Amino acid sequence: NSLGKDNFRSLVIIMNSKKFSNATFEEISHLVKEVVSLAETCCVKGADPNCYEIGSSALSAKSCDENAPYPDHPGISACCTQQGLERKLCLAALHQPPKEFPSYVEPSNEELCEAFKKDPQDFADRFTHEYSSNYGQAPLPVLVGSIKSYLSMVGTCCISPSPTVCFLKERLERKTLSILTTMSNRICSRYAVYGKEKSKFSVLTMFAQKIPSASFEDISPLAEDSAEVFSKCCGSMAEDCMQKELSELTTKICTKLSSKDEKISDCCKGKNLLENYLCMYSLQPAKSPQLPEIQKPTDEQLCTVVGSLPVDQFTFEIARRRTNIPEVFLSKVYDATHNLVNRCCTIADSIGCVSSQRPQLRGEIFKFLTKADELCGEYNDLTFLEFKQKLKESFSKTMPDATPASLTELVERRADFASTCCIMNAPPVYCGLKVKCHLFLCSLQ
């Protein structure tokens, strides 16, 4: 009633495309039609008080039909063993994991206008679905604002006498919103996987590798502030939360780190703060510097220092010395060390537990980091063809009896893994699952 039918319908498309990121447009459309029909019937003045209860029960029953045209989900069958409100709540809570590899490709201006003129409503619905399923981790107000802005641009420019000029002008005007949507989707996707504490580690690692000359004391407060912004804004319904907080965070980062690194300083010279943040986020890691040997935390410090400071500092020092190793690998070290602390530091003989288990873990971490450094170092230093040739030579030595076909398959799999996971900001879920398969460190899982 507050939004009106059209805006309500758009919001239902957005919400369900976010929830079911792998669903087809047709599947989402069937669900949207049912929800809008339910609202139209039950939200009018004088509607039967039982209208919603009856309608939603019918929808949940239809969802449990094996031929239901709605988005598929492996959890549906478990929900459908329940009855009444429990079933409805169970179905409502279902969602698919967000896309780690956005697939949306913007059509040309001509293609946009052709589709828009053919059927403006169908174009708007399809774009809303596609954009929401690809950028579904952006805060809802950011996503809604970005979609409205884009559709307004298409609607204005496709009836303009000079569409090309119009699109150029409109895209410049919505540049900040476009960056905000892209960046907040990336940030909040990681936050959804990592949570607040590990998001702090993620930012620590990022800056440690981009600016290895900066100290833990320089970067740690910025990592704390970053995790606080993500925590505050990723689920916020305030329209300006992410833009305001991210802009203020960018100012803090630039104030603290511009003097530490020329590339950061260059990023901070722009007038658009969100563009400056994207610039810093996109910087490649620096070359690993020569630094003194890492001062490892003592067994006592691991259990007596409040919070995760010793583990954070230790992982930070590894990251700035091994800038070839992306965060998705260092994340395994972080997890393994935290698992040891959580396992040992809650029992009576905590120091004895750490002392007995830590040497083995240290050895496994060293082997793991050496393999990761070697793989990603070669991937980053060689051309892709040279890298694959090096892999072939390596596999030929370690597996002399392998057939040419199996050797080719091994090389292709490892090369595909490296091209996805040996890069900055590699997808954490996909690579986290693949790491053990490629580096055989099941003990770190």
Secondary structure, DSSP 8 states (H G I E B T S, - for coil): --S-HHHHHHHHHHHHHHH-TT--HHHHHHHHHHHHHHHHHHSSTT--TTHHHHHHHHHHHHHTSTT--S---TTHHHHTTS-HHHHHHHHHH------SS-------HHHHHHHHHH-HHHHHHHHHHHHHHHSTTS-HHHHHHHHHHHHHHHHHHTTSSSHHHHHHHHHHHTHHHHHHHHHHHHHHHHHHHHHHHHHHHHHHHHHHHH-TTS-HHHHHHHHHHHHHHHHHHTT---TTHHHHHHHHHHHHHHHHHTTT-HHHHHHTTSS-HHHHHHHHHH----------------HHHHHHSSTTHHHHHHHHHHHHH-TTS-HHHHHHHHHHHHHHHHHHTTSTTHHHHHHHHHHHHHHHHHHHHHHHHHHHHHHHHS-HHHHHHHHHHHHHHH-TT--HHHHHHHHHHHHHHHHHHSSTT--HHHHHHHHHHHH--GGG-
